Amino acid sequence: MQKLTAIIPAGNEIHNIEEVIASVDFADEILVVDSCSTDGTFEKAQELATRVIQREYGYSASQKNWAIPQAKHEWVFLIDADERVTPELREEIISVLSQSEPSHTAYWIGRINYFMGERVNYSGWRNDVVIRLFKRDFCVYEDKQVHAEIIVDGTIGKLKHKLTHNTFVTFDKFIEKMNRYAWWQAKDYDKKTGRLTPYHFIIKPFWGFFKHYIIQSGFRDGVVGFTISTMQAYAVFMRYVKLWLLRRGRE
């Protein structure tokens, strides 16, 4: 069987760290990459993981690209602290790595998303997939502040079973996260956005709501779907407000 390193990026995740480590206990090495937590995450991870390393957090892709080469084993499974490996996914990963040479360099894995305690079946989150199982030396995250994906030098397969993902802690924390992401996205969009116009502040946020709520059937998720769609519109609006501020040196 191929040896596996599970990498867990974490920053102030004391409410998640025990469960996420337990969900990857089949890995040969569990490597926690702590972003200088102040809530006890670092200390708890030291008790449970194979190895814990620390680095000040810049943005997600930078943190992960720093961590991946430090994996002891060639195969890496990267999991965020708010995700969990289901028993079915666990067995499928073990099956893939039991081959003398797995068929692909990396694998897409779907996610079952939960928000405000409810499973999200629509709202644009239905077909959510991420590359999380891959060969260490053939993959790197694209250099983006937000929503960077892995660039793979090789073929990509897809696993049948999914991760569970609960991005919601409290509504206030979620708003804080959206605002933080808006700053990071503003930096990404500064490179490809021309002069800001009413189109960016009015049409694009409205389209964000319409796409998630109507086209992607967010209305079928009830209050959760309406909230997600509204927050998507808010995130687009804030992205361009913060880009406007960024260009004027008013961060």
C-alpha positions, 0 to 999 in steps of 0.5 A: 500500500502507498504511504499517505500523509494527511495535511490539516491546515488549521488556525484557531480551530479548537472546535474542529481539530480533534474530530478532523484528526480522528477522521484521518487516523488511517493516514501514515502521517498526520501533519497539522499546519498551524497558523499561530493559533491562540485558542489551544489548537496548537497544543491539542494538535501536538497531543493527537497528530504525528507532527505539528508545524507553525507558520504565520498565515498569509493566504490559503494557497501560500500556506498549502504550497509551503506545507505540501513539500514537508509531507513525509510521504509521496501521496498527500490527502489535504483536508480542511479543519471543517471537513470530515472523511466519511467511512465510505470515503476512507475505504475508497482512499485506502482502496486507491492507495492499495494499488501498486501504482494508482491510476491517476496523479490526483483525484477530485473529491465531492463535498456534502455541504452543511450551512446553519445546521442544514444540508445544502442540496442546491444553491450552487453547492450541489456539484462542489468538488475539490482536488484533495488526494494527490502526489506531492511532487506533481501538484501545486496550488495556483497563486490566488488569494481565494478559491485557488485550485491545484494545478496537476502535472498528470491525469486526474481521476474522481472518487465516488464518495464525498467529504462532509463540509460544515463551513458555518460556526455562527452567523457572525463568524460567517460574516467575518469570513465573507468580509475577510475573503472580500479583501483577498478577492479584491487583490485578485480582481485588481489584476483583471478588473478595469474601471469600476462602474455601476455594473460592478456594484449593482448588476453583478451582485444582483446576478450573483443572487439570481444565479444562486437562488433561481438558476441553481435552485437555491429556493429549494433549500428554503431559508438556508438557500435564500441566505446563501444567495443573499450572502453571495450577492453581498460578497460580490458587492463587498469585493468591489467596494474593497477593490475601490478602497484598495485602489485608493490606499484605504485598506 
